[in-house]
Amino acid sequence: MTATQPIETIQGDLRAYAQLEPDTFQTARQVNQDRMTNHSLCNVLFHTADGNAYQAQKGSSVLWGITSEKSNLILTHLFDTENSSFD
């Protein structure tokens, strides 16, 4: 998605993700670019396609970055019938 495409706001919790066209969920960087030119977005809260994840493993902690919609395990397993990332 480029900054020239209009941003579409879908109301709801993260399960509203199902209403998006595949590969159009914006990253935080893309949302912030849109906020620079559309100031009405400045006070709107967004879920973004990217983020951070933290997990304790074998006595140490692991922090990793989720850089895209396709690599986001929360989105990948959002609608699983067992062990849903939303539930």
Phi and psi in degrees as GROMACS dihedral restraints (atoms count N, CA, C in turn):
[ dihedral_restraints ]
;  ai    aj    ak    al  type     phi  dphi    fc
    3     4     5     6     1  -102.7    20    10
    4     5     6     7     1   164.9    20    10
    6     7     8     9     1   -66.1    20    10
    7     8     9    10     1   -16.6    20    10
    9    10    11    12     1   -82.0    20    10
   10    11    12    13     1   -16.0    20    10
   12    13    14    15     1   -79.4    20    10
   13    14    15    16     1   142.1    20    10
   15    16    17    18     1   -67.7    20    10
   16    17    18    19     1   145.0    20    10
   18    19    20    21     1   -84.0    20    10
   19    20    21    22     1   137.0    20    10
   21    22    23    24     1  -112.8    20    10
   22    23    24    25     1   128.8    20    10
   24    25    26    27     1  -101.8    20    10
   25    26    27    28     1   123.8    20    10
   27    28    29    30     1  -111.4    20    10
   28    29    30    31     1   119.7    20    10
   30    31    32    33     1   -74.7    20    10
   31    32    33    34     1   147.2    20    10
   33    34    35    36     1   130.5    20    10
   34    35    36    37     1  -178.7    20    10
   36    37    38    39     1   -79.7    20    10
   37    38    39    40     1  -172.8    20    10
   39    40    41    42     1   -61.3    20    10
   40    41    42    43     1   -22.1    20    10
   42    43    44    45     1   -66.1    20    10
   43    44    45    46     1   -15.2    20    10
   45    46    47    48     1   -64.7    20    10
   46    47    48    49     1   -10.8    20    10
   48    49    50    51     1   -51.9    20    10
   49    50    51    52     1   -32.0    20    10
   51    52    53    54     1   -61.9    20    10
   52    53    54    55     1   -19.6    20    10
   54    55    56    57     1   -83.9    20    10
   55    56    57    58     1   -10.4    20    10
   57    58    59    60     1   -81.6    20    10
   58    59    60    61     1   149.9    20    10
   60    61    62    63     1   -70.1    20    10
   61    62    63    64     1   141.9    20    10
   63    64    65    66     1   -55.0    20    10
   64    65    66    67     1   142.4    20    10
   66    67    68    69     1    64.7    20    10
   67    68    69    70     1    26.2    20    10
   69    70    71    72     1  -117.0    20    10
   70    71    72    73     1    -2.5    20    10
   72    73    74    75     1   -70.2    20    10
   73    74    75    76     1   119.9    20    10
   75    76    77    78     1   -78.9    20    10
   76    77    78    79     1   150.1    20    10
   78    79    80    81     1   -82.7    20    10
   79    80    81    82     1   169.1    20    10
   81    82    83    84     1   -59.7    20    10
   82    83    84    85     1   -39.0    20    10
   84    85    86    87     1   -62.1    20    10
   85    86    87    88     1   -42.3    20    10
   87    88    89    90     1   -66.3    20    10
   88    89    90    91     1   -42.1    20    10
   90    91    92    93     1   -62.3    20    10
   91    92    93    94     1   -43.4    20    10
   93    94    95    96     1   -65.0    20    10
   94    95    96    97     1   -34.4    20    10
   96    97    98    99     1   -62.3    20    10
   97    98    99   100     1   -42.9    20    10
   99   100   101   102     1   -65.0    20    10
  100   101   102   103     1   -36.1    20    10
  102   103   104   105     1   -65.2    20    10
  103   104   105   106     1   -27.0    20    10
  105   106   107   108     1   -66.8    20    10
  106   107   108   109     1   -30.4    20    10
  108   109   110   111     1  -107.0    20    10
  109   110   111   112     1   -20.5    20    10
  111   112   113   114     1  -120.3    20    10
  112   113   114   115     1    90.7    20    10
  114   115   116   117     1   -68.5    20    10
  115   116   117   118     1   -14.0    20    10
  117   118   119   120     1   -69.6    20    10
  118   119   120   121     1   -14.4    20    10
  120   121   122   123     1   -87.1    20    10
  121   122   123   124     1    -8.0    20    10
  123   124   125   126     1   -64.2    20    10
  124   125   126   127     1   -31.4    20    10
  126   127   128   129     1  -106.7    20    10
  127   128   129   130     1    18.3    20    10
  129   130   131   132     1   -99.9    20    10
  130   131   132   133     1   134.3    20    10
  132   133   134   135     1   -87.5    20    10
  133   134   135   136     1   142.0    20    10
  135   136   137   138     1  -131.1    20    10
  136   137   138   139     1   147.4    20    10
  138   139   140   141     1   -87.5    20    10
  139   140   141   142     1   142.9    20    10
  141   142   143   144     1  -122.3    20    10
  142   143   144   145     1   160.1    20    10
  144   145   146   147     1   -70.5    20    10
  145   146   147   148     1   -21.2    20    10
  147   148   149   150     1  -108.1    20    10
  148   149   150   151     1   176.4    20    10
  150   151   152   153     1   167.3    20    10
  151   152   153   154     1  -164.8    20    10
  153   154   155   156     1  -123.0    20    10
  154   155   156   157     1   153.4    20    10
  156   157   158   159     1  -133.9    20    10
  157   158   159   160     1   146.8    20    10
  159   160   161   162     1  -133.4    20    10
  160   161   162   163     1   137.0    20    10
  162   163   164   165     1  -148.9    20    10
  163   164   165   166     1   139.4    20    10
  165   166   167   168     1   -86.5    20    10
  166   167   168   169     1   129.4    20    10
  168   169   170   171     1  -137.4    20    10
  169   170   171   172     1   123.0    20    10
  171   172   173   174     1    48.7    20    10
  172   173   174   175     1    47.2    20    10
  174   175   176   177     1    80.4    20    10
  175   176   177   178     1     1.2    20    10
  177   178   179   180     1  -129.5    20    10
  178   179   180   181     1   173.0    20    10
  180   181   182   183     1  -113.8    20    10
  181   182   183   184     1   147.7    20    10
  183   184   185   186     1  -124.2    20    10
  184   185   186   187     1   128.6    20    10
  186   187   188   189     1  -119.8    20    10
  187   188   189   190     1   129.0    20    10
  189   190   191   192     1  -136.3    20    10
  190   191   192   193     1   157.0    20    10
  192   193   194   195     1   -98.5    20    10
  193   194   195   196     1   136.0    20    10
  195   196   197   198     1   -98.8    20    10
  196   197   198   199     1   114.9    20    10
  198   199   200   201     1  -102.0    20    10
  199   200   201   202     1    -9.9    20    10
  201   202   203   204     1  -154.9    20    10
  202   203   204   205     1   168.2    20    10
  204   205   206   207     1   -59.2    20    10
  205   206   207   208     1   -42.8    20    10
  207   208   209   210     1   -68.9    20    10
  208   209   210   211     1   -28.1    20    10
  210   211   212   213     1   -95.9    20    10
  211   212   213   214     1     6.2    20    10
  213   214   215   216     1   -86.0    20    10
  214   215   216   217     1   104.6    20    10
  216   217   218   219     1   -65.9    20    10
  217   218   219   220     1   -27.5    20    10
  219   220   221   222     1   -63.9    20    10
  220   221   222   223     1   -45.8    20    10
  222   223   224   225     1   -68.7    20    10
  223   224   225   226     1   -38.7    20    10
  225   226   227   228     1   -59.8    20    10
  226   227   228   229     1   -35.7    20    10
  228   229   230   231     1  -111.6    20    10
  229   230   231   232     1    17.5    20    10
  231   232   233   234     1   -61.1    20    10
  232   233   234   235     1   -38.3    20    10
  234   235   236   237     1  -110.5    20    10
  235   236   237   238     1    17.6    20    10
  237   238   239   240     1   -61.7    20    10
  238   239   240   241     1   140.5    20    10
  240   241   242   243     1   -71.8    20    10
  241   242   243   244     1   -29.1    20    10
  243   244   245   246     1  -119.0    20    10
  244   245   246   247     1   133.9    20    10
  246   247   248   249     1    60.1    20    10
  247   248   249   250     1    42.8    20    10
  249   250   251   252     1   -59.5    20    10
  250   251   252   253     1   138.4    20    10
  252   253   254   255     1   -69.5    20    10
  253   254   255   256     1   -18.5    20    10
  255   256   257   258     1   -82.0    20    10
  256   257   258   259     1   -45.7    20    10
